[in-house]
Amino acid sequence: MGNVIPFRDVFASFFFVSVGMLPDLRFLGDEPGTIFLLAAGIMLIKSLAAAAAFLFVGLPIRVAALAGLCLGQIGEFSFILAEAGRTYGLLSEAIIQEFLAYSVITMMATPFLFRIAHPVADAAARLPLPRRLKRGSVPSPGTAQLHEKDHLIIVGFGVYGQNIAWAAREAKIPYAALDMNADWVHEHRQKGEPVHYGDATHEAILRHVAGPPARIAELETVLRRPSGDDAEAAPKKG
């Protein structure tokens, strides 16, 4: 896998460079205000639709807001549909150029949306909304606090998290894990693993799982890349 990842990055670069070369700049210069306004409208509608879907399946509003902002751009599969439409004569060249303009603008805006995603999601979580929207209705295992002392907190239950859990079992160290993937949590709960659904960047959730002071908070994976601040805050929260 490590040998494949560099090729993935190279081909992804080729894709975005090629997409950026497709739009006709003369078309962009004709009505830039209208084009940017419509592109913003597309991103708003897509973001709201994605957030609504996450809320519908029972995820908390913070997760829904993050997902909505990260999924607001026009996706790659749309290019396949657009090309099929042009091949069968369903879309004219003018419509294709409009589509390309909107696609490029939304893709260019995506990194900036990623940057503001967490502040916006935190603000959404602080809104005076019903408890169900704030916490979600996805079954959150382990509603009661853990009662072990000096236990290990594993943030993220991917491959590395499971390896850490295995080592903790072998060493007779009690542990609990946090993960943001509801299906993943449910699957491992069925196997008897003390995995909890939640975002470890929230102090209340970390305190809930930590219970009595935990010995170590092992940062494996979270929704965003763990930063030095997360690592520094973990012992304080535990």
Order of alpha helices (4+ residues) and beta strands (2+ residues): alpha-alpha-alpha-alpha-alpha-alpha-alpha-beta-alpha-beta-alpha-beta-alpha-beta-alpha
